[in-house]
Amino acid sequence: DFLSNILGRKLYRSKDENGSVYSYRITSNHNPPWHFDESHYTMILYLQSSESGGEFEYVPWCRPTRSVDDEDGHDIIHKILIEKDNNNDDLIQLVHPQDGMLLFFGGAQTFHRAAPIQGKTARIGLVFTFSEDETFRNSDDVKSSNQWDPADF
């Protein structure tokens, strides 16, 4: 209810068995991709920071709808990924996460990623996904990417 009160509308935790709450681990050999989430809203609890890097990079509310077919969403992908030499850095905002920080954002409408980290210490966090639809579940593609890889240990 806390997030619903902040947002002013009812939110529901995702019905996914491995997508409503999952942990992630980013190491120095991992380059997380830019993406939009399928869930309407995403919350990240940062548990462990790396020595450096790993900023949360985002372009807020750049896709007016949650549709993968939204032309504005395609436009921002092109600007950030294809035209990256054309001074589009001013579109990107940064959050420098600290251990214990809680970050809440509109994941389906915000193009984002975790910047690569440097150092031996992995960035570790918990991701919580929410929707205005109480039956929301991520696609099978997203569900499979939220599973732990035993090779990481």
MIZA-689434 format. One record per residue: residue in one letter; x, y, z of N, C-alpha, C, O in turn. Coordinates in steps of 0.05 Angstrom, whole numbers, padded with zeros to 5 digits, always signed. Layout:
! MIZA-689434
AXYZXYZXYZXYZ/...
//
This chain:
! MIZA-689434
D+00016-00024+00000+00000+00000+00000+00017+00025+00000+00008+00046-00009/F+00042+00023+00010+00059+00046+00012+00064+00058-00016+00060+00083-00020/L+00071+00042-00036+00076+00052-00063+00050+00061-00076+00051+00081-00091/S+00028+00048-00071+00003+00056-00082-00004+00084-00072-00014+00101-00087/N+00001+00089-00046-00005+00115-00035+00013+00137-00047+00003+00159-00052/I+00038+00131-00052+00056+00150-00064+00047+00157-00092+00047+00180-00101/L+00040+00136-00107+00032+00139-00135+00004+00150-00139-00002+00162-00160/G-00013+00145-00119-00040+00154-00122-00058+00135-00138-00079+00143-00147/R-00049+00111-00141-00065+00090-00155-00057+00063-00144-00035+00059-00134/K-00075+00044-00146-00070+00017-00135-00050+00002-00152-00052+00000-00176/L-00029-00008-00139-00009-00025-00151-00010-00053-00140-00017-00057-00117/Y-00004-00072-00158-00003-00100-00150+00024-00112-00157+00036-00105-00177/R+00034-00128-00139+00059-00142-00144+00054-00162-00167+00033-00175-00168/S+00074-00165-00184+00072-00184-00206+00065-00212-00196+00073-00220-00174/K+00050-00227-00212+00042-00254-00205+00063-00275-00212+00059-00298-00208/D+00086-00266-00224+00107-00284-00231+00119-00298-00207+00124-00286-00186/E+00124-00324-00211+00137-00339-00189+00167-00332-00186+00178-00334-00165/N+00179-00323-00208+00208-00314-00206+00212-00287-00218+00234-00280-00227/G+00191-00270-00218+00193-00244-00230+00182-00222-00213+00187-00198-00218/S+00166-00229-00192+00155-00208-00175+00177-00197-00156+00177-00174-00150/V+00194-00215-00147+00218-00207-00132+00240-00226-00140+00238-00250-00139/Y+00262-00214-00149+00285-00230-00156+00311-00215-00149+00311-00191-00148/S+00332-00230-00146+00358-00218-00141+00374-00217-00166+00370-00232-00185/Y+00393-00198-00167+00411-00197-00189+00439-00192-00179+00444-00182-00157/R+00458-00199-00196+00486-00196-00189+00500-00187-00215+00498-00200-00236/I+00515-00164-00213+00529-00154-00236+00559-00154-00229+00567-00143-00209/T+00575-00167-00246+00604-00168-00242+00617-00151-00263+00604-00141-00282/S+00644-00148-00261+00658-00130-00279+00659-00141-00308+00664-00125-00326/N+00653-00166-00312+00653-00177-00339+00625-00176-00352+00621-00188-00373/H+00606-00163-00339+00579-00162-00348+00572-00134-00357+00578-00115-00343/N+00561-00131-00380+00553-00105-00391+00523-00105-00394+00513-00112-00416/P+00508-00096-00374+00479-00097-00375+00468-00080-00398+00477-00058-00402/P+00449-00091-00413+00438-00077-00436+00417-00056-00429+00405-00057-00407/W+00414-00036-00446+00392-00017-00443+00366-00032-00449+00366-00050-00466/H+00345-00024-00435+00319-00038-00440+00296-00022-00427+00300-00004-00411/F+00272-00030-00435+00247-00022-00421+00238-00048-00407+00242-00070-00417/D+00226-00045-00383+00215-00068-00369+00188-00074-00380+00174-00057-00392/E+00179-00099-00377+00151-00105-00383+00132-00097-00361+00110-00089-00366/S+00142-00097-00336+00125-00089-00314+00122-00059-00314+00139-00044-00323/H+00098-00050-00306+00092-00021-00306+00112-00006-00288+00121+00016-00296/Y+00117-00016-00265+00135-00003-00246+00155-00023-00235+00150-00047-00232/T+00179-00012-00228+00200-00029-00218+00212-00015-00193+00215+00010-00192/M+00219-00031-00174+00233-00021-00150+00258-00037-00146+00258-00062-00147/I+00280-00024-00141+00306-00037-00137+00316-00030-00109+00317-00006-00101/L+00323-00050-00093+00336-00046-00067+00365-00054-00071+00372-00077-00076/Y+00383-00034-00069+00412-00039-00072+00424-00050-00047+00422-00037-00026/L+00436-00074-00048+00447-00087-00025+00477-00085-00022+00487-00082+00000/Q+00491-00086-00045+00520-00085-00045+00530-00070-00069+00522-00076-00092/S+00547-00050-00065+00558-00035-00088+00585-00046-00095+00599-00059-00079/S+00593-00040-00120+00620-00046-00129+00639-00024-00121+00631-00003-00110/E+00665-00028-00127+00684-00007-00121+00678+00019-00137+00681+00041-00126/S+00670+00016-00162+00662+00040-00178+00645+00031-00201+00642+00007-00207/G+00632+00050-00214+00614+00044-00236+00587+00034-00225+00581+00037-00202/G+00571+00024-00244+00545+00013-00237+00523+00033-00232+00503+00027-00220/E+00527+00057-00243+00506+00077-00240+00480+00068-00253+00481+00053-00273/F+00458+00077-00243+00433+00071-00256+00429+00093-00277+00426+00117-00270/E+00430+00086-00303+00428+00105-00325+00399+00102-00335+00389+00080-00340/Y+00386+00125-00340+00358+00124-00349+00350+00149-00364+00361+00170-00361/V+00330+00145-00381+00316+00166-00396+00287+00164-00387+00272+00147-00397/P+00279+00181-00368+00253+00178-00355+00230+00184-00373+00231+00203-00389/W+00209+00168-00371+00183+00173-00384+00186+00180-00414+00172+00197-00424/C+00204+00166-00428+00209+00172-00456+00191+00156-00475+00192+00160-00499/R+00176+00137-00464+00157+00122-00480+00129+00128-00469+00122+00118-00447/P+00112+00143-00483+00086+00152-00472+00068+00129-00464+00051+00131-00446/T+00070+00106-00478+00054+00083-00472+00072+00060-00463+00096+00063-00464/R+00060+00038-00456+00075+00015-00448+00079-00005-00471+00089-00027-00467/S+00070+00003-00494+00070-00014-00517+00099-00016-00530+00112+00004-00533/V+00107-00041-00537+00132-00044-00551+00131-00032-00579+00152-00028-00591/D+00108-00027-00589+00105-00015-00615+00104+00016-00614+00100+00029-00635/D+00107+00028-00591+00106+00057-00588+00129+00070-00603+00152+00064-00597/E+00123+00086-00623+00144+00099-00640+00164+00116-00623+00187+00117-00630/D+00154+00130-00602+00172+00146-00586+00192+00128-00571+00215+00136-00567/G+00184+00104-00564+00202+00085-00552+00224+00077-00572+00247+00074-00565/H+00216+00072-00597+00236+00066-00618+00255+00089-00623+00279+00085-00627/D+00244+00113-00622+00261+00137-00626+00282+00140-00605+00305+00145-00611/I+00275+00136-00580+00295+00139-00558+00316+00117-00560+00340+00121-00554/I+00308+00093-00567+00328+00071-00571+00348+00079-00593+00372+00075-00589/H+00338+00089-00614+00355+00098-00636+00374+00120-00627+00398+00119-00633/K+00364+00140-00613+00381+00162-00603+00403+00153-00584+00426+00162-00587/I+00396+00135-00566+00416+00127-00546+00435+00106-00556+00459+00107-00550/L+00426+00086-00572+00443+00064-00580+00456+00069-00608+00479+00060-00611/I+00442+00081-00626+00453+00084-00653+00467+00111-00657+00489+00112-00668/E+00454+00132-00647+00466+00159-00650+00482+00168-00626+00483+00191-00619/K+00495+00149-00613+00508+00155-00587+00531+00176-00591+00540+00187-00571/D+00541+00181-00615+00561+00201-00619+00550+00228-00625+00565+00247-00630/N+00523+00231-00625+00510+00256-00632+00501+00273-00608+00481+00286-00609/N+00517+00272-00586+00511+00288-00562+00484+00283-00551+00470+00302-00543/N+00475+00258-00549+00450+00252-00536+00453+00246-00507+00434+00238-00493/D+00478+00249-00496+00483+00244-00468+00466+00261-00450+00460+00253-00427/D+00458+00284-00459+00441+00302-00442+00414+00290-00437+00400+00299-00419/L+00406+00270-00452+00380+00256-00447+00382+00237-00424+00362+00231-00411/I+00406+00227-00419+00410+00206-00399+00415+00219-00371+00432+00236-00368/Q+00399+00209-00352+00403+00218-00324+00416+00195-00309+00414+00172-00316/L+00430+00202-00287+00444+00182-00271+00436+00183-00242+00430+00204-00230/V+00435+00159-00230+00432+00156-00201+00456+00140-00193+00463+00120-00205/H+00469+00149-00172+00493+00136-00161+00483+00120-00136+00483+00130-00114/P+00476+00095-00140+00464+00079-00118+00484+00074-00095+00508+00070-00100/Q+00473+00074-00072+00488+00067-00048+00475+00043-00035+00451+00039-00039/D+00490+00028-00019+00479+00005-00005+00455+00015+00012+00456+00034+00026/G+00432+00000+00009+00408+00007+00024+00389+00026+00010+00367+00030+00019/M+00398+00037-00013+00381+00055-00028+00358+00040-00041+00361+00017-00050/L+00334+00053-00041+00311+00042-00054+00304+00060-00078+00300+00084-00074/L+00302+00049-00102+00296+00064-00126+00270+00054-00138+00267+00030-00142/F+00251+00072-00143+00225+00064-00154+00221+00081-00179+00224+00105-00179/F+00213+00068-00202+00210+00082-00227+00190+00068-00245+00184+00044-00241/G+00181+00081-00266+00163+00070-00285+00179+00054-00306+00186+00065-00327/G+00184+00029-00300+00202+00013-00316+00193+00008-00345+00210+00006-00363/A+00167+00007-00350+00157+00002-00377+00159+00027-00395+00157+00025-00419/Q+00162+00050-00382+00163+00075-00398+00189+00090-00395+00192+00112-00405/T+00208+00078-00381+00234+00090-00377+00256+00072-00388+00259+00049-00379/F+00271+00082-00408+00293+00067-00419+00316+00068-00399+00323+00090-00390/H+00327+00045-00392+00347+00045-00370+00366+00021-00371+00362+00002-00386/R+00387+00024-00355+00406+00002-00351+00423+00008-00327+00423+00030-00317/A+00437-00013-00318+00458-00009-00298+00484-00007-00314+00490-00024-00330/A+00499+00015-00309+00525+00018-00323+00544-00004-00314+00541-00014-00292/P+00564-00011-00331+00583-00031-00323+00598-00023-00297+00601+00001-00292/I+00606-00042-00282+00621-00037-00257+00651-00042-00261+00659-00056-00280/Q+00666-00031-00243+00695-00037-00242+00702-00047-00214+00690-00039-00194/G+00720-00066-00213+00729-00077-00187+00720-00105-00184+00707-00117-00201/K+00729-00117-00162+00724-00145-00156+00697-00150-00142+00687-00173-00142/T+00686-00129-00130+00661-00132-00115+00637-00130-00134+00634-00110-00148/A+00620-00151-00134+00596-00150-00150+00575-00131-00139+00574-00127-00114/R+00559-00119-00156+00536-00104-00147+00513-00125-00144+00508-00141-00161/I+00500-00124-00121+00479-00142-00114+00454-00126-00106+00456-00107-00091/G+00431-00134-00116+00406-00121-00109+00382-00139-00111+00384-00161-00121/L+00360-00129-00102+00334-00142-00105+00316-00124-00123+00316-00100-00120/V+00302-00137-00141+00284-00123-00159+00256-00133-00154+00250-00157-00151/F+00238-00114-00151+00209-00119-00146+00194-00107-00169+00199-00085-00177/T+00175-00122-00180+00159-00112-00203+00130-00109-00196+00118-00125-00181/F+00118-00087-00206+00090-00080-00199+00075-00072-00224+00087-00065-00245/S+00049-00074-00222+00031-00067-00245+00005-00055-00234-00002-00060-00211/E-00009-00041-00251-00036-00032-00244-00056-00054-00250-00080-00051-00244/D-00047-00075-00263-00064-00098-00270-00057-00121-00250-00034-00131-00250/E-00076-00129-00234-00071-00149-00214-00064-00177-00225-00055-00194-00210/T-00068-00182-00251-00061-00208-00263-00035-00207-00279-00028-00226-00292/F-00020-00184-00277+00004-00181-00294+00025-00203-00288+00031-00209-00265/R+00036-00213-00310+00059-00232-00309+00078-00224-00332+00069-00215-00353/N+00104-00226-00327+00123-00221-00349+00122-00244-00369+00111-00265-00364/S+00132-00238-00393+00133-00258-00414+00153-00280-00406+00169-00277-00388/D+00152-00303-00420+00170-00325-00415+00199-00316-00420+00217-00326-00406/D+00204-00299-00439+00232-00289-00444+00243-00275-00419+00266-00280-00411/V+00227-00258-00407+00236-00244-00383+00239-00263-00360+00258-00261-00345/K+00220-00281-00357+00221-00300-00335+00247-00316-00336+00260-00321-00315/S+00254-00325-00360+00278-00342-00362+00304-00326-00356+00324-00337-00347/S+00304-00299-00362+00328-00284-00356+00330-00277-00326+00351-00267-00318/N+00309-00281-00311+00310-00276-00282+00318-00300-00265+00316-00299-00241/Q+00327-00321-00278+00336-00345-00264+00366-00343-00259+00381-00333-00275/W+00374-00354-00236+00403-00355-00230+00417-00374-00248+00407-00395-00256/D+00441-00366-00256+00458-00383-00272+00479-00395-00253+00495-00380-00241/P+00479-00422-00250+00498-00434-00232+00527-00427-00238+00545-00429-00221/A+00533-00420-00263+00560-00412-00270+00569-00387-00256+00593-00381-00256/D+00550-00371-00245+00557-00347-00231+00570-00352-00204+00581-00334-00191/F+00569-00377-00195+00579-00383-00168+00602-00401-00168+00613-00408-00147/
//
